[in-house]
Amino acid sequence: MKTMKLALAALAGTLLAGSALAQDKPKELVVGIATFLSGPASVFGVPGRNAADLLIAEINAKGGVLGVPLKPVYVDEGAGTNQLLSEYRRVVQEQGAQVMLGAISSGSCNALAPVAEDLKVVNVMWDCGTQTIFEDGKWKYSVRTQAHAGAEMMATLLYLMKVKPDFKSVAVVNQDYAWGRESWALLQAGLKALKPDVKVVAELFPKFGAPDFSTEITRLSALRPDVVISTSWGGDLDTFVQQAAARGLLKQSTFVLPLAESSLERLGAVLPEGVIVGSRGDHYWRHPKHKDTPEMQSFVKAYKDKTGVYPIYPTFHMQQALTGLTKAYEKAGAGGKWPSKEEVIAAFEGLEFKSLTGTVTIRQDHQGLEDQLLGTTKRVPDYPFAVYDKMALYPGKLVTTPLGEKSLDWFAKVKPDLVTDKSIETFDYAK
C-alpha cells in the first residue's frame, strides 16, 4: 500500500508538472513587425510585409514554432519615430508580443534597441544596416539576422576597386540621416586607405524623402566626377535615378548604387548598362549559385503569384529573420519546454542557419554574418529591366568588421590585397 501511494503521488506530480508545462506554451506566438507601410519607403517596406505573410503562412502550415502558430501584428514605420515607439510598446504591452521584428530605418533601430531592453522583448533587427548598434553598445534583447553597413560597404568598395581601379574623382548623394551619413563615412575611410589620391568633389545629403534632386544633379553635371556613389534606397533612390537619367548623368559618370537591387524592376528601362549595383547581402532572386534550387524557385513563384513582381532583398531579409527566429526557438526549446525570452535570445548566439541564398551565422555580439553579392547592370532580352552581370560574391567573414573592432577604424587600415582575395567568387550572367 505504501508503495502504491508513493507511485500515485509521483504520477500526480508528473501530471501536474505536465499541465504546468502545457500552460506555459501559448496558444499563439504574437510577433510584431515594424516596416514602412506608407510614404516613399513603402516600396521597400510593403514587400517585406508581403514576404512575412507568405512565410508565416508556410511556417504555420507546418505546425508553427514548437507547435505554436505565429500571429503577425504590423506597425507602420512610416508614421514617424514617436508613433513607431508608441506602437511598438503597445503591441508588446497590450497585445502580448513576445517577439518584435524592427525595423528598416537605421534611425528606427537606434531608437528601438533601448525600448526592447526596457520591455525585455526579443527584438530581431530584420533589415536596418547601421553598424554602430553593436559596436557602440551592448543590447541583451536585440539581434540582427543579416549583415551591417560595414560588410555591405566593404564589398562595394572592393568591387569598385576591382572593376574601375583608375578613377580619380568621386561624389556622393546620400539621404541625410544615420544610414546615409554612416555608410559614406565608411566608404570615405576605405577610399583614403586604398586610393589616398582620389578627390572627393561633392558630398551631397538631400533630405530623406526628397521629391526633387535637380540641385544635386546640376552640381554633378558641372563637376563631372568619374564615380557617383549613392547608398540611398526605396523611393528616394528611384526618384534620383529617374531624374539623373533624364539629364544624361548616368552616361557621364560611373554610378555605384549598393542598394539598387531593390529598384531594378521598378526602374525598368531607365537604368542602363554599366551601373554597379548591390544587394545588401547576397540577396538576389537570380543568385548565381541558388537561383535554380527548389527552395528559391518555390519562393520566387509564390511571391510573384501574390504580388505580380519578383522578390527584392527586403523579402530575403524577412525570410532570414523568421528562419533565424524559428531556429532559435527550436534550439532554446530542445528540452521539450516552451523557452523563455531570455533563453531564446541566448540561443541566437552562435546560431547558424541556411537562408535562400547561403548561410547566416550570428556572432556572440548578436551581429549576423552573411555573404555580399555585387554586379554590373546588363540589358538582356529575357527581362524588361536590368540584371546582374560580372558578379562577385564576397564571403561574409572576409568583409565584416572583426569582432571587437570599430568599422571606421577597420576601414581606415584596409589593405589592397583584399581586393583580389582568392575566396571571392565571380560569375557572369546566365539564363
MITORGU-391934 format. One record per residue (C-alpha): x, y, z. Coordinates in steps of 0.05 Angstrom, whole numbers, plus 5000, padded with zeros to 4 digits. Layout:
REM residues N
XYZ/...
This chain:
REM residues 431
500050005000/505650475018/509050334951/502450454914/501351114950/508351344931/507151134859/500551514856/503652124887/509252104836/504252024779/500152614805/506453034808/508252854737/501253024713/501353694749/508253854721/505953664651/499854104660/504254684682/508754604622/502754564575/500055214605/506855534594/506255414519/501955984490/496255874441/499756334392/506356704387/504957434373/510357744330/510358494320/513458714254/515659434242/516259614168/514660204123/507360134101/506660864079/511061404049/516461343996/519960784034/513760344028/516460093961/521459744005/517259604067/510959324035/514958764000/517658584069/510558524096/508358114035/514157634047/512457584120/505257394104/507556844057/512956584103/508756584166/503156214130/508255704109/511055634179/504055554209/502155044156/508054624180/505854664253/508455344274/514355444321/514854874370/507554724355/505255444365/502555854306/505356544293/500757154293/503757774259/501858474281/504459024234/506859704256/507760264204/514760544209/512661094161/508561434216/514861734246/519461564304/514861784361/508961404334/513360794320/515860784392/508760854419/506060294374/512059844390/510559894464/503059794453/504059154413/508458864468/504559114529/497359064503/497658524450/502658074485/508058044433/513857604455/517957794394/518758444354/521858504285/524359214278/525959554234/528159814166/531060504181/537660544218/534761124257/528960684278/533560124301/537660614343/531260854376/528160164387/534059794418/533560134486/525960054485/526759304474/531459284535/526259644577/520659174555/525158554557/522558324490/526357934436/527958454383/530258194316/533258744273/530858464207/533458994159/536959614186/544359694169/547560154219/554059844243/554160254307/548559864341/553059314368/559659674361/557860254407/553259884455/551159204482/543859014476/541658374511/534958314476/536758534406/539858114350/540958234276/539857674226/543558004168/549858394155/551159114174/553659714134/560959524146/560358884106/556059204053/560459804042/566959404045/564458943990/562259543950/569059873957/572759233937/568359133876/569259853853/576759793861/576559143820/572459373761/574560113757/581360183791/583460813755/578061303777/580761963804/574662343829/568362153866/561962473891/556662223939/549062343941/546162034004/539962114046/541062574105/540162114165/544061574202/544761074144/546761584092/551961924137/554861284166/555460894101/559061474068/563761544128/565760814119/566860874044/570861504052/575361184104/576460594058/577861043998/583161414037/586560764054/586260453984/586461073940/589261653981/589962083918/582562043900/578962713901/572162773934/568963333893/562063353926/558563083989/551063193979/545962994031/538763144009/533163064059/530262364068/524162324023/526262903978/521962943915/526863363874/534263263862/535363793810/540264183853/544563563865/544263353792/546164043767/552364043811/554363343789/553463533716/558264113725/563363733767/563463103722/566362623774/568961953750/564561593801/557961783834/556161383896/549261353927/547260883984/540161153981/534460663976/526960583963/523061153932/528761643942/533561223900/528261123846/526961863841/534262053840/535961553785/529961743742/531662483746/539162363736/537761923675/533262463645/539162943649/544062443618/548062383683/548161623683/552261633619/557062163644/559661813707/560061103734/554361033783/555360593845/548660413878/549859893933/542359833948/539759843877/537659103873/531159313904/529859823849/531759433786/524759213766/521459873785/526560273745/525459843683/528760133621/531260753659/537460403687/542660303632/548359813628/554659933667/551760133735/554859793796/549259503839/548959143906/544058713945/545358894018/547758184027/547557623976/540157733964/538257663891/532757223862/537657053806/543256883854/548456523811/549155943860/542055873885/537256123831/535455413809/534555093878/527554833893/527155293954/528855913913/524255743855/518555593903/519456253939/520056663875/513856343846/509656433909/511857153916/510757323843/503956983843/501957403904/504758073883/505958053807/513358243815/519857893833/522257883905/527458413926/532458403982/527858624039/523857994025/530157574035/531857964099/524957784124/526057054107/532557064146/529357394206/523656894210/528156294196/533156524249/527556634299/524655934286/531555614293/532956004357/526355764388/527855054368/534755094398/532355404462/526454924468/530454294453/528954024523/521553984509/519154604546/517055284519/523155734525/523356404560/525157034522/531957024555/533156314531/531156494460/535757094455/541456684485/540156144432/541656634377/548956684398/552956214354/546756014314/547955814242/542255714193/541055674118/537756234081/535256224009/541956483985/547056194032/548556124106/547656624162/551756594226/550157004288/556357224327/556757274402/555658034396/548857874364/551258104295/549657684234/554757474182/552657374110/555957394041/555558013997/553757993923/555158563874/554758623799/554459093740/547959213703/546658873637/540758923589/538158253564/532058063522/529557593578/527258173623/524758883614/529559123668/536959083681/540058463712/546658303745/552858143704/560258093723/558157873792/562757803852/560857423915/564657633978/564857164039/561657484100/567657364144/572257694094/568458354090/565558414160/568958824214/572458344262/569258224330/571358764379/573559274327/570059904303/568359924229/571160614217/577860404247/577959764207/576460124141/581960614154/587260054153/584559614097/589959334051/589859283974/590758533975/583558464000/581158683930/583958043898/582857553956/582356843929/576056693968/572057183924/567856813872/565957123805/560256983757/557457243691/550157303673/547056643653/539856473635/
